[in-house]
Amino acid sequence: MSQLLYFETHVQPQHSEWLLFVHGAGGSTRTWKRQIEQLGAQYNLLVIDLPGHGKNRDRDLGMPHYSFEIVCEKIWEVADHLSIEFVHLIGVSLGAVLCLQMRLLRPNRVLSVVLPGAIVRLNLKLKILANTSLALAKIIGYPNFYKMSAFVMMPRHNHKRSRDVFIKESKFLTIEEFKKWTQLYYHLNKALKKFFKAQTDIPHLLVMGSQDHLFLKPAQAYAAFHDNAQIEVIAGCGHVVSIEQAAIFNEYCLNFLKMVQTKCKVAPAK
């Protein structure tokens, strides 16, 4: 039997609700260190390393290739192992895409979805980058491809902290993992089209930066299309709002979760 993904839990015995965190490409559990204290004071937290990332780097997970469905089933496997029945999903960047897939796989177990730096649709520039990702990475090298992607997504001086975190964490990926994740990009546009149109009653919060030049307008379109989705925009902030403006993001997140709590009858984890 293959191993579980590496995970960490932060449990408060007096709490019953769980937040499940999914980082983006090139990230790790450390991506969420700015959320642990504040959100962990009011909720139980489950923080997971994606395949090939963080402490999963040298572990045999029995995953010769990736798809959005396969990766998300692997994440749900951790929740099943811990007997966590209901979760609030929180996913940043590519992790937001995975949360939308997780919602489709287990809609009856998802209480809400919070998407900082949400990726919900690709513009022409990103479609070209996604479709040529593997070929381009082979030419310039996989580490350089991720570094270039970081500068494309987060070009401004005030985005440096988020950009540096992305680049630093991506250095821990092996070449084989780079290949498997960039191969996944070929299917990103098709997956996003499906997620964008999928109707759901699950409450969604999208938290975006006003300087997120690639993903803000699609996120606004998503919020306008779905009655159960709301969006908050942080002024003067780039793509990874949960790092660049962590305190503001945390406040938006907690306010949203309190609102959801008043509308949902939550069964405690077993």
C-alpha positions in Angstrom: 0.0 0.0 0.0 1.3 3.4 -0.9 2.2 6.0 1.7 0.0 8.9 2.8 1.0 12.4 1.8 3.0 14.1 4.5 0.7 16.2 6.7 0.6 18.2 9.9 -2.3 18.8 12.2 -2.9 21.6 14.7 -5.8 20.6 16.9 -7.7 22.5 19.6 -9.8 20.1 21.6 -12.6 22.6 22.1 -13.0 23.0 18.3 -14.8 20.7 15.9 -14.4 22.3 12.5 -11.4 21.6 10.3 -9.6 23.8 7.7 -7.7 21.8 5.1 -4.9 23.7 3.4 -3.6 23.0 -0.1 -0.5 24.9 -1.2 0.5 25.8 -4.8 3.1 24.4 -7.2 6.5 24.7 -5.7 5.2 25.3 -2.2 4.9 23.2 1.0 3.3 23.2 4.4 5.6 26.2 5.2 3.5 28.2 2.7 0.8 28.5 5.4 3.0 29.5 8.4 1.5 32.9 8.5 -2.0 31.4 9.0 -1.3 28.7 11.6 -1.4 30.9 14.7 -4.4 33.1 13.9 -6.6 30.5 12.2 -5.5 27.7 14.4 -6.8 29.6 17.5 -10.3 29.1 16.3 -10.2 26.0 14.0 -8.5 22.6 13.7 -6.0 22.7 10.9 -4.8 20.0 8.5 -1.9 21.1 6.4 -0.6 18.8 3.6 2.5 18.6 1.4 1.5 17.9 -2.3 3.3 15.0 -4.0 6.9 15.7 -4.6 6.8 18.8 -2.5 8.2 19.5 1.0 8.7 16.3 3.0 7.2 14.2 0.2 10.2 14.8 -2.0 11.9 11.4 -1.5 8.9 9.3 -0.5 7.3 6.6 -2.7 3.7 7.6 -2.9 2.8 5.1 -5.7 2.0 7.9 -8.2 3.8 7.4 -11.5 1.9 10.3 -13.1 -0.4 13.0 -11.9 -3.9 14.2 -12.9 -6.1 16.7 -10.9 -8.3 13.8 -9.9 -5.4 11.5 -8.8 -3.8 14.3 -6.7 -7.1 15.3 -5.1 -8.0 11.7 -4.2 -4.6 11.5 -2.5 -5.4 14.6 -0.4 -8.8 13.2 0.5 -7.0 10.0 1.6 -5.4 12.0 4.4 -8.7 13.3 5.6 -10.2 9.8 5.5 -7.2 8.5 7.5 -7.8 11.1 10.2 -11.6 10.4 10.1 -12.3 14.0 9.3 -15.7 14.0 7.7 -16.3 17.7 6.9 -13.7 20.4 5.9 -13.4 24.0 4.8 -11.0 23.9 1.9 -8.3 26.7 1.6 -6.1 26.6 -1.5 -3.7 29.2 -3.0 -2.8 29.5 -6.7 -2.6 26.0 -8.2 -3.9 24.8 -4.8 -7.1 26.7 -5.5 -7.5 24.6 -8.7 -7.0 21.5 -6.6 -9.6 22.6 -4.1 -12.2 23.1 -6.9 -11.5 19.6 -8.0 -11.8 18.3 -4.4 -15.1 20.0 -4.2 -16.4 18.1 -7.2 -15.1 14.8 -5.9 -16.7 15.1 -2.4 -19.3 17.9 -2.4 -21.1 16.5 0.6 -18.0 16.8 2.7 -17.0 20.4 1.8 -18.5 23.2 4.1 -16.9 26.1 2.2 -14.0 27.0 -0.1 -11.5 29.8 0.4 -9.3 30.7 -2.6 -6.5 33.2 -2.0 -4.8 34.0 -5.3 -7.5 32.0 -7.1 -6.8 30.5 -10.6 -10.2 30.0 -12.2 -9.5 30.8 -15.9 -6.5 31.4 -18.2 -6.0 34.3 -20.4 -4.2 33.9 -23.8 -0.8 34.5 -22.4 -1.2 31.8 -19.8 -2.8 29.3 -22.2 0.3 29.6 -24.4 2.6 29.2 -21.4 0.6 26.2 -20.1 0.6 24.5 -23.5 4.3 25.0 -24.1 5.4 24.5 -20.5 7.0 21.1 -20.9 8.9 22.0 -24.1 10.0 25.4 -22.6 11.1 23.8 -19.4 13.3 21.3 -21.4 14.9 24.2 -23.2 15.6 26.5 -20.3 15.7 23.9 -17.5 12.9 23.2 -15.0 14.3 25.4 -12.1 14.6 28.3 -14.6 11.0 27.6 -15.8 9.6 27.9 -12.3 11.7 31.0 -11.7 10.4 32.6 -14.9 6.8 31.7 -14.0 7.3 33.4 -10.6 8.4 36.6 -12.3 5.5 36.4 -14.8 2.9 36.0 -12.0 4.6 38.4 -9.4 6.6 41.0 -11.3 6.6 44.0 -8.9 9.0 44.9 -6.2 6.4 44.5 -3.4 5.8 40.9 -4.7 9.4 39.9 -3.9 8.6 38.1 -0.6 6.0 35.9 -2.3 8.2 35.4 -5.3 11.2 34.4 -3.2 9.1 31.9 -1.3 7.9 30.3 -4.5 11.4 30.1 -6.0 13.0 28.8 -2.8 10.5 26.1 -2.3 10.6 25.0 -5.9 14.3 24.3 -5.6 13.4 21.2 -3.5 11.5 19.6 -6.4 13.4 16.9 -8.3 13.6 17.0 -12.1 11.2 14.1 -12.2 8.7 16.0 -10.2 9.1 19.1 -12.4 8.2 16.9 -15.4 5.2 15.4 -13.7 3.8 18.8 -12.6 4.5 20.6 -15.8 2.9 17.8 -17.8 -0.3 18.5 -15.7 -0.4 22.0 -17.1 -1.4 20.7 -20.5 -4.8 19.8 -18.9 -5.2 23.0 -16.9 -7.3 25.0 -19.3 -9.8 22.2 -19.8 -10.1 21.5 -16.1 -10.7 25.2 -15.3 -13.5 25.5 -17.9 -15.2 22.6 -16.1 -14.7 24.1 -12.7 -15.8 27.5 -13.7 -19.2 26.3 -15.0 -19.9 23.7 -12.2 -22.8 25.0 -10.1 -22.7 24.4 -6.4 -24.4 25.5 -3.2 -21.1 25.5 -1.3 -20.1 29.0 -0.2 -16.9 30.4 -1.8 -14.6 33.2 -0.9 -12.0 34.5 -3.4 -9.3 36.8 -2.0 -7.3 38.5 -4.7 -4.7 41.2 -5.0 -5.4 44.4 -7.0 -2.1 43.9 -8.7 -2.7 40.3 -9.7 -2.6 41.1 -13.4 -3.2 37.5 -14.6 -6.0 36.2 -12.3 -8.0 39.1 -10.9 -10.4 39.7 -13.7 -11.2 35.9 -14.1 -11.8 35.8 -10.4 -14.2 38.7 -10.6 -16.0 37.0 -13.4 -16.2 33.8 -11.4 -17.7 35.6 -8.4 -20.3 37.3 -10.7 -21.2 34.0 -12.3 -21.8 32.1 -9.0 -24.4 33.4 -6.6 -22.7 31.6 -3.7 -19.3 33.2 -4.4 -18.0 36.4 -3.0 -14.7 38.2 -3.7 -12.5 40.5 -1.7 -9.7 42.5 -3.3 -6.7 43.7 -1.3 -5.3 46.9 -2.6 -1.6 47.1 -3.6 -1.1 43.4 -3.4 0.0 40.8 -5.9 -0.9 37.1 -6.5 -0.1 35.4 -3.2 -2.2 37.4 -0.9 -1.9 34.9 2.0 1.9 35.7 2.1 2.1 39.3 1.0 -0.8 40.5 3.1 -1.3 37.7 5.5 -3.0 39.6 8.3 -5.6 41.1 6.0 -6.2 37.7 4.3 -6.6 36.0 7.7 -9.2 38.5 8.7 -11.2 38.1 5.5 -11.0 34.3 6.0 -12.2 34.3 9.6 -15.0 36.7 8.9 -16.2 34.5 6.0 -15.9 31.3 8.0 -18.0 32.8 10.8 -20.6 33.7 8.3 -20.6 30.1 6.9 -20.8 28.7 10.5 -24.1 30.5 11.1 -25.5 28.8 8.0 -24.2 25.3 8.3 -24.9 22.6 10.8 -21.5 21.0 11.3 -21.0 17.5 12.4 -17.7 17.1 14.4 -14.9 15.0 13.2 -15.0 11.5 14.6 
